[in-house]
Amino acid sequence: MASLTRWILPLGASVGLFAAPGLGDTGSQAPSKGWPWEVQLQLDQMSYDSHSVQGPLGSFKAGADPSVGFGVRFAIDPICTSWGSVLFSAGYRAPSDVTIKYGQKAPFDLKHRSQAEVGVMARFGTNEPRRRWEWGVGVDERFDSMRATGPAGTPTEDKAWRPWARGMVRYVWDDGKSAQPFLGLEVAGALGKVQVNDQNYYQDLVVLTNTFPAGFRSRVQGPESLTRGHFPTFQVALIGGIRFGHSSCAKPMAMAPVPAKEEAPAPAPVVETKPTPAEPTPAPVTETTQAKPVEAPSAPMVDVQTLTVHFGTNKFVPTQAAATAVMGWVEKYKSVVDPNVTSVIGHTDSRGSRKWNEELSLKRAQHVAHMLKEHGMNLDAAKIEGHAFDEPIGDNNTTEGRAMNRRTDVTFKDGSKFRVTGKTETAPDYSRTGGPRRKAKAADAAAADAPKADAPKVHKKKKK
């Protein structure tokens, strides 16, 4: 247990301090300022290798029964990818007793003193809105310490580093908050065995038990201990814990570099005219007159365009090309339309349940609004809403129409310095992300939530 306080607790404290700026209940899936991190507890069953011994009078098998133990693991989530994220972890398993048998229970104690590990895991399903299920595969480097004591002789012990493969699946209660509990199952297996010398194993067994299970041999302990024949080989664990913060995969501007901030364009110059001196009159007068100053011409009107951003299936983060287009739109118009934005409305296609699409459309609107604010646009007076699939602009029965409906619209009212003359629109996004909601389930849910007779209609523009 001393090793636990020596290196696990300092690691947890340092990770917590680094990630602390990202904590707090934001109410939305905004990314953390620091790396997201998590703490995991586990209750596991560890299986051990059994060893066949060749003695002077024949062979016999010394079997090792499984043991139950507890463990803790800390992890950080610093790397975002297109398919999920990469998780780095360190963990510790508390000591547990292992039962050794040859015929009947052996008259000595074998203890798995501890297991320490460091590892890396590829985790899938971490960058979608309200994603519940996630899974991962990875590799660990684990350090095991085994010790055997008996009524006779001195204790024997061995230690070894070995690679392990690990896989997990878990359910995350992600409601958009910064603290997200999870529960799941994890399995791991050693990728190699520890080499055992048969003769030395037998000599250690004789010393520990003060018996001769298969003939006489020397009582001198060998350099390779009996414990080497029973190192752990497989683990299955029930896991639970809490993740703090959100992955950088959900960071609004992570998909495109943020350009250097440019100064806002200077307003159109106003021409000032000096008063024209009065012309002399032919006859002297008692009062002098001055010409009225000429009024300065007003600044020219600026033509601006509304903004529509398109998304892939089940996504609320636009592509890099779309994000770049949004940044260009903001830099071009923010000095004239600010703060006249009236609404940022998210939309979806008609597939899936109403509840799912309402959440997804709101996330799309919030994401675009966050992008606009990040680049200096004032949205204090704007409403930010999700309208699900209630306002289609394309035919939901076609792939092209559904791609047009997966969008967020940014609108604003006319101002004194500009007029609306068109629309900036990103390219339709036909990509999709798989997840727990399969196509058949989504179609059934959509049919249950929306009456068939009241299917959403396509709104067509009237010809002038």
N, C-alpha and C positions, 0 to 999 in steps of 0.2 A: 504493500500500500504506500510505502514511502516513495516509490517511483512515480505513483500517480500524482502526488503533490509536487514532485520535482519538475515534471515537464508538461503534464496534461493541463493543470490549472493555469500556469503562466501562458500556455498557448491559448486557452479559452479567454483569458483576460485580455490578451493582445488583440485577438480577433474581435472581441466585443467592443473595445475602445475604437478600433478602426472603423467598425460598421455602425457605431452609435449615431453619427449624424443622420443616418437614414431611418432611424426609428420614429415611431409616432403614427397614430391612426389617421391616415390621410383620407380614407373613405373611397379612394380610387386606386387603380393599379399603376401608380407612378413609380419610377425606379428609385432605388436608394441612392443617396449621395456616396455612401461607402459601399464596399462589397457586401452583398447579401450573405448571411451566415446562418448556421443552424446547429442545434444541439440535439443529439439522438441518444435515447436509452434503449437497451435491448435485453431480452430474456432469451437465452439460446440453449440449444443442446449440441454439445461437441462430441463427435465420434473420433475414435483413436485407432491407430494401426494395431493389429494383432500379429504376433510373431511366432513362427514355427522354429523350434529349437532341435538341433541334432545332438543328442546325448550319447554317452558310451553304450547304453543298452537300447538305443532306439530314439525316435523323435517324439516330441510332444508339442502341443500348441498352447501358448500362453495368450489368453484372450483379454481384451480391454473393453469394458462396458462404457457406454456414453456417460457424460457428466453434464449437469445443468449449471449454468453460470450467468452472471450479469455483466454488462459492459456499457461503456459510454463512448460516444464519438462526437468530435467537433469537426465542422466542415465549413469551407468558404466557397463561394460561387463567383469567381472573378472573370470567367471567359464565356462570352456569348457566341453562339453559332447559329446557322440557319436552321438546324434541326433541334436545338435545345441549348445545353450549356455543359461546361466541364467543371466538375466538382473535385476539390482537393480536401483530403480528410486525414485526421489522426485519431486513434482510438486506443482504449485500454480495456482488457477483460480481467475481472477479479479472479482470485484463486478458486479452484474447485477440486474435489476429490474424485479420483479415477479408481474403479475397481478392477483388479487383475485376477484372473482365474487360470489355473491349470488343473483340470479335473474339478476341484472345488475352489472356493475363494482362497487366494494366496495369503499367507500370514504376514503380510507387510502392507504398508500404505504407499500408494503412488499418488502424487499431487501435481496437478497442473498449476504451477505457482502463479503464472501470469501470462498474458499475451498482449504485446504492444504492436501497433500497426500504423503504417502510413500508406496512403493510397490515392489513386486518381480514378474517377468514374465519368463516363459519358452518360449524361442524363437527358432523356427525351421527354417532350411534352411539357416545356416550362415557359413558353413564350406566347401563349394564347389566352384570351380573356376567360377568367373563371375556370381555368383548366383544373379538373379534379384528379384524374389519374395520371401518374407518371411512372416511368420505369427507367432502369439504367443497367449498364454493364461496366465492369472496371477490373483493375488489378491492384493488389496490395502487396506490400513487403511486410511480412509478419515475423516477430521475434517471440519464440516460445521458450519457456523455462520449465523443465520437468524435474521433480525431485522424488526419490524413493527412500523410505526409512523402514527399518525392521528391528526385531528383537536382538539380532546379532549383527556384528560388523558395523561399519561406518556408513552414513548416508551416501547415496550416489545421486548425481544430478548432471544434466546436460542442457545446453542452450543451443539454439540454431535460428538463423534467418532463412526464410523460404518465401518464394512467390506464391500468391494465392489468386484465384479468379473469383470474382464476386458479382452477383446479380441481385436486383431488388425490384419490387413493384409496391406502390403505395398510393393511398388516397389522401389528398390534401384538401382541407377545409379552407379554400381560398375565397374569401368574400371581399377581396380588394383591400384588406387591412394589412398592416405591416407585420403582424404576428399571425402566422398561419400554422396551426397544428396539423400533424399528419400521423398516419398509422399504416403499417404495411408488413411485408414479409421479405426476408433476405436469406439467400443461400450462398455459401462459399465453399470452395474446395482447394486443397493444397495441390500445387502443380508438380510436386516431387516428394519422394520419401527421403528420410534420413538414413544414411548407410549404417548398417549394424554388423558387427563382427560376431559370428555365432558362438565362438569359444568364449569370448569375453562376456557376452550376454549370460552364458551359463554360469561362469565364475561369479558374476555379480549376484545372480539368483541364489546360488549356494550360500554366499556370504550373508545376504539379507534374510534368508529364511532359516538358516542353520539346518537345512535338510538337503537330501540328494535325490531329487525327483526322478532322475534317469541315470543313475550310476555315479561312481565316485570321480571327482575331479578336484583340482587344487582349490583351496580356500582363498587364494590371492585374487583380489579384485583386478579386473582388466582395465585398460585405459579407455575403453568404450563401454559406457554404462548400459545396464539393463533398460534404463529409461529411454535410450535411443530407439528401442524396439516399439515404443508406444507413443510416439508423437502424434498430435492431432492431424486428421486428414479431411474432415468434413464438418460443416457447421450449418445449422438452420436456426433462424432467429426471428422472433416477433419484435418488430421495431416500432417505436413511437417517439415523437419529439415535436419541436417547434422551429419553424424557419422565420427569421427576422429579415425584413426588407424584401424588395422585389429585384428580380434579375435584371441586369443591364439589357437583356433581350427585349424588355418592354420599354426601354428608354426611347422617348419620342424621336429624338434626333440621332439615334445611334446608327441609322442606316445611311447617313450622309454626313460628310465633314461640314462643320459650321464655318462659313466663310468669315473672313475678317470683317469686323463691323465697319461699315462705311458711314460717313457723315450724311445726314439727310440732305437731299438736294435743296439748294437755296431757292427761296421763292422767286417768282418772276419779278424782275426789276420794275419799280414804279418810276415812271418818268415825271420829274418835277418841272414845272414851267414857272419861270419868273414873271412877275407882273409886267405888263407892257406899259412903258411910260406914256403919259398923256401927251397928245399932240398939241402944240401951241395953237391957241385961237388967234384969229386976226385982230380981234378987238380985246383990249384989256378987260379983265373981269375981276371981281373982288374975291371970288373963291377959286381954288385950284381943284381940279378933278383928277382921279386916278382910275385907270382901267381895272375891271374886276379880274382876279386871277383865273386862269384856265384850270378847270378841274382835271385831276390826274386820271388817266384811263384805268379802268379796273383790270385786275389780273385775268389773263385768258383762261377759259374753261379747259379743264383737263378731261380727256376721254379715258374712262376706266372700264374694267371688265370684272364681272363676278367670278367666283372661283368654285370649281367642282373637282373633288379628289376621289378617285376610284380605288377600290380595294379588291383583294382576292377573296375566295370563299373562306369563311370562318376567320378572317383576319381583320385586325383593326390598325395594323401598322402598314403604311403604304410602302411601295417599292422605293428604291434609292432614286430612280428617275423622277417619280412623283414627288418625293420630298424635296428634291432640288428645284422642281417647278414651283412648289409652294414657297420656298425661300425666295426665289426670284420674284414671285408675285408680291410678296410682302415688301421687299426692298424697293420695288417699283412704285407701289401705291400707298404705303403707310403714311407718308407725309401729307397726302391729300384726303384720304378717306377716314383717317383717325379722328374722332372715335365714332364714326357713323355706322359701324357694323351692327346690324339688327338681329341676326340669327346665325347660328352654326348648327345645322340639322343633319343628323346621321340617318342613313337608310340601309336596308338590306334587300336581298331577293326574297322570294316567297317560300323557300325551302326551310324546314325546321319549325319548331314550336314558336308560338308568339312570345313566350317568356324569354326564350333564348335569343330571338331576334331583337326584342326590346333592349336587352342587356348589351348585345353586340352593337346595335345602332348607336346607343348612348356612348359606348366606348369609342366608336369611330368619331363621333362629334367631339368628345372630350380630348381625344388625341390631336385632332386638327387644331382645336382651340389652343391646346398647349403649345403646338408648333408656332402659331401666330403670336402668342404672348412672348415666347422665347426670343422672337426677333423684333419685339418692340411695338406690337400693335395693341391698341387699347380696346379691350372687349368688355369693359365694365357695364355697358348698357346692352350687351347682346344676350339673347337667350340661347342656351346650349341644351339641345334636346335630342332624343332618339325617337324616330317615328316608325321603326320596324319596317314592315313591307307595305304600309298603307298608302304610300305615294310613289308608285312605280312610274318610270318614264320609258321603260322598255317592256317587251313581252317576256314575262316570266316563264313561258313555255319554250324559249330558245336560249341557247348558251350566250349569244350576243346580248339578248335583252336582259338576262340576269346580271351579266357583267356591268351593263349600264346602270342597273338599279343598286348595285353595291357601291354606295357613294356617300360623300358628305358635301352639302351645299353651304357656301358662305355668301350671305346677301347683306346688302346695306342700302340705306335710303340716300336719295340724291342730296348733295350738299351745295353750298354756295360756290365751291371751287371746282366741282367736277360733275360729270354726267355719265350715266351708265350706257355703254354702247355695245357691249358684247359679253362673252364669257371665256375665261381661261379654264380649260378642262384637261386633266391628265388622261393618259391612254387607259382604256379598260384593262383590268387585271384578271387574267384567266387562271391564275395559280390557285391552289387550294392547299389546306392543311388537314390531315386526317386527325381523328380524335375519338373520344368515347361515343360521340353521336354518329352512328353509321347512317348511310343513306336511307335505308328502309325505315329505321327508327325515326329519322327526321321527317320523312314523308308522312308516316302515320301520325306523328305529333302535330304536324301542320294541318292534316285533314281533321283531326279532333278539335283543334282550337278555332279554326275558321270555317263557317258554314259554306257548303259547296255552292249554294245559290248566290252567295254574296262574295264571290271571288274578286279580288282587287282588279280594277280596270286600268287599262293603259290610258294615260292622259295625253291627248294629242293637241298640239298647238293649232289654233284656228287660223285659217288664211285671212290675211287682211284684204 
